Amino acid sequence: MSRPLPTQMINRWQNRHEPGPDQGTIYWHILLGDKPEARDLAETVQKRLSNFPGLHLTPPRWLHVTTLMVGSTDEITGKQRQEMLDTASGLLAELPPIEVTLSRILYHPEAISLAVHPTDRLNKIRKAVQTTTVKVTGREGHTEGPSYWIPHMTLAYSEAEQPAEPLISALGRELPTREITVDAVSLVLQRGPERIWDWHPLGRIPLFGQHRAPQDT
C-alpha cells in the first residue's frame, strides 16, 4: 500500500539534535555514488528541483541507501568498528551481488527519495549488518521512520516550510526505470552534522557470494 502524499514540506533540521563538529556517527550504508545509473537519476531529479528554494541536495558522491545507524563514536570504539567489518564479512560471505531497480519517487515532509526494489533481497543485507551490530556492540541500531525498513536513495532534504504540491507536480511519481547492481556494503563514519557530508568510509565488504575479507577504502 502506497503512503499518502504530504501536503507540506518541513525543515528537517529545525528540531533535530545534531552532533557537534568533534562528534561522529557510525552507519552501515550501501554507497551508490559510483553507479552511473544512480547519478543519472539523481541529476534528472535535482535539475527539476533546482529552481525551488529550501532544498538541500544530496551530493552525487554520497548517494546511498542507509541500511542501519549503529551509534555515535562516543559509544562505538575503534576496535568494535573493525570487529563489525570482520563479523559482517563472514555473515555476508554467501550473498551474491543484487540487482535492484529505481524509478518510484517517494515523498516525505522532510525529503524526496527514490524507492529501491526488491526489498526482500536487500533485507538479507540489513539482517546481516544488524546481527553484526548486536553481536559486536550489544546495540540493535536503527533507521528513521516506521518500524519496517523502506530501502530508498534520498535525493533532496527539505530545510524550509513550503507546499509539497509544486514539487510533486515538477517531479511526478515515476522516473524511467534504471537497474543497479548492489555489490558491496560500507561502514561509514559521519563527522559532525548530517548536512555537512563529512563522510569517511571505514571499510567496504564486497558481495561475491563467497568469503572475502573486508576491503579498506
Order of alpha helices (4+ residues) and beta strands (2+ residues): beta-beta-alpha-beta-beta-alpha-beta-beta-alpha-beta-beta-alpha-beta-beta-beta
